[in-house]
Amino acid sequence: MAGAREVVVVSQSTHVLPLEFKRSYPVVVRGDGVWVEDASGKRYLDAMSGGSMAATLGHGRRDIIAAARAQAERLAYVHNERLTNPQQEQLAHELAGLAPKGFTRVRFVTGGAEANEMAIQIARRYHVDRGQPKRWQVISPAQAYHGPTMATLALTGRPGLKRPFEPYMPDHLHIPPSTWRFDPTGDEALHALDRVLEAAGPDAISAYFCEPVSAAALPAYSPPKRFWQGLAERRERHGFLICFDEIVTGVGRTGNWFAAESLPIVPDIIATAKGLGAGYAAIGAVLCQQHVYDAIASGSRKFTLGHTWDGAPLSCAVGLKVIDVLRKEGLVERVRERGPRLRDQLADALQGVPMVHEVRGRGFLLGVEYVDPRDRKSFLPPELRTAGRVDDVAFENGLITYSTMPTRDGFAGDQTLFAPPFTSTDAELAEMVDRFAASVRQVAKELETKLEARPV
């Protein structure tokens, strides 16, 4: 069986269609807590919760595995079109209790992109059932990522991700993000939002769609308070909905059950996924406020679109156990309390590295932003692949990280995510920080010679 017995897999040695054909993939064979081990026996500290921020409780949790097994022995699967099950009903009840006030209904899906796409569908259903069928367009930040489906790719303004699939995508609208470099107050983004609303016509806008705290696209970034306040004012004035992509931030990642709790705005719809299954089951959820439900209940009285595994007993049982573990072990509170210290530790360890502009974030969702060390503000030349090099060196040092590269739209440069499991001990967090700082310092030293002959 090609690839299965190898230590490292390349595209020529496997039947798997890989994400990147030039990349070599170490074969990971086991995990324990915050550690994973590859087929050669090398161990890695997992500072990215499974690589995609999903394994929030670490690897090898026997209690979650036991809950999944027990449910599978009773009833693993039943479709939810004409039947329901106790696990789906109980998990919906739990999530409604944990969400911000006003969220009363939950629809389950099997992943983040599906959750975001269903959020768009629910927003559209809401407007149609209220007699406003012209409302279909969505506004979102240009620098964002919401998933790989055609509908969710359309939500991003990043042309590099969307090519060559544009013919299949709806024509949604985008505004620049309010970053320190371009718009530190949030006023420019609000002006851009006003221009987009005027050009499209407010009656054409279904929703504003964004992450409360960004993950993959702009690690650990959130707009300033002024932007959120202005967005709430415009929702009131123009009648669109606000949808939060909490695929990453939901279920504890920022030190709250939902990141929306820490913002001066309450969304109408929340999509979440990764932390709900904690890497043990494929499950996501879309939560909506009562007024959204009421519009559909008094209109078409149906929302039948769904997927095969939506609300299945097995995945919902895992979700219930994940919430139980988070509660009993006080892990959301730990992330809230420990996050600021972790951010400070990371910033202190990177102190004096000229290419590090800032370390930011909330809870266990942190971002490190790099700049050209010659002027301390410009983007690094993209062809140098600085953030990619940080990942490569970190991996050599036995640490799993995830970095983003400069974007063609010019809104973001090299950055790294730091998102460890909630169960990481203080000693393990300190070791992650040490290995990461050593990796960044090595790349910074390499960068000095590469930049010597280049003009700023």
Residue, then its C-alpha position, 0 to 999 in steps of 0.5 A: m500500500a503506497g505511502a502507508r508504510e513510509v516515514v515521509v510521503v510525497s505526491q509520487s508515492t501515494h494514492v492520496l491527492p495531496l494539498e501541495f504536490k511539492r511538499s513532503y508529508p511526515v507520517v504521524v502515527r500517534g498522539d498523546g496530550v500535546w505531543v504527536e509522533d511520526a513514523s520515525g519516532k520523532r516527537y513534536l509539540d503541537a502548538m496548533s491543536g492538531g494543525s488546524m486548531a481543532a484538537t482543543l483538548g489534546h490527543g488520546r483523551r480516553d474519556i471522549i473515546a469512551a463516550a464515542r464508543a458507548q454511543a456507537e454501540r447504542l446508535a451511531y447514526v440516524h438521519n435527522e430529516r424525519l427523526t431526531n435523537p436524544q444526543q442532538e436534542q441535548l447538545a442543542h440545549e447545551l449550546a443555546g445555554l452557552a451562547p450569548k443571550g437571545f440565541t435559541r435555535v441550533r442546526f448541526v452540520t459536519g464541519g466549518a465550511e458547511a456551518n458558514e455556508m448554512a449561515i448564509q442560507i439561513a440569512r437568505r431564508y430569513h429575508v425571503d420569508r420577511g418579503q425581501p427577496k432582493r437581499w442576497q449579497v454578503i459583505s465581508p472583510a477582504q482579508a478573511y478565510h471562511g472555507p473551501t466551498m464555492a459559497t465560502l470562498a466567495l466570502t473572501g476577497r483574496p484573489g489568490l485563493k479564489r482563482p480559478f473558481e470565480p465563475y462558480m462564485p456569487d459576487h459578494l462584496h468586501i471592505p478592507p480590514s482595520t489593521w494597525r497599518f491601514d486603519p487603526t481607528g476603524d473609521e476607514a472600514l466604516h467609510a468603506l462599508d458605507r460606500v459598499l452599501e450605497a453602491a449595492g443599495p442597502d435593500a440588496i444586502s443580506a448579511y455582514f459576515c466576519e470572524p470576531v477574532s480572525a484565525a488563518a487569514l489575519p492571526a488573532y486580529s480583531p477590529p477596534k471597538r469603534f468599528w463594531q459600534g458602527l457596524a451595529e448602527r448600520r445593521e439597525r439602519h439598513g436591516f441586514l444581519i450580522c453573521f459571526d464565523e466562530i469556527v475557530t473561536g467558538v467553544g473556548r478558544t479565546g477564553n469565552w464559550f463564544a468570542a462574541e461575548s467579549l465584543p460590543i455587538v451581538p450577532d444574529i447568527i453564529a457558525t462554529a465547528k472545530g472546538l465542538g468536536a475537539g478533533y474527535a468527531a466531525i461536527g459543527a453547528v449554526l446558532c441563530q437568535q429567536h427573531v431569525y427563527d421567528a421569521i422563518a417560522s411565520g414564513s416558509r416554515k421549513f429549512t430542509l437543506g442539510h447533509t447526511w451526518d447532520g445531528a447524528p447521535l455519534s458526533c453529538a455524543v462527542g460534542l456533549k462529552v467535549i462540553d462536559v470536559l470543558r466544564k468539569e476541568g474549568l478549561v475555558e476559564r483556564v484559557r481566559e486566565r492563562g492567555p494573557r500570560l502566554r501572550d506576554q511570555l511569547a512577546d518577551a521571548l521575541q523581544g529584540v527580534p527586529m522583524v517581529h512587529e507585535v504579538r497579539g491575541r486573546g486566550f489561546l489564539l495568538g498571532v505574531e506579525y513580521v515586518d521588514p526589519r530595516d524600517r520596522k513597518s513594511f511587508l517583507p518581500p513575499e519571495l523570501r517566504t519568511a513565515g513559511r521558513v519559520d514553520d519549516v525551522a519550527f518543524e525541524n525543532g519539533l514544534i508544529t506551527y502554522s503561518t500565513m504568507p503575504t497576500r496579493d491584495g496587499f492587506a497582510g504580510d508574513q504572520t504566524l499562528f500560535a494556538p495550543p490545546f487548552t490542556s497544555t501545562d505551564a511547562e509544555l507552554a513554556e517549552m512551546v514558547d522556547r522552541f518557537a522563539a529559537s526558530v524565529r530568531q534563527v530565521a531572523k538571522e538568516l534574513e539579515t543576509k538576504l536583505e542586505a543588498r535589497p532597497v527598502 
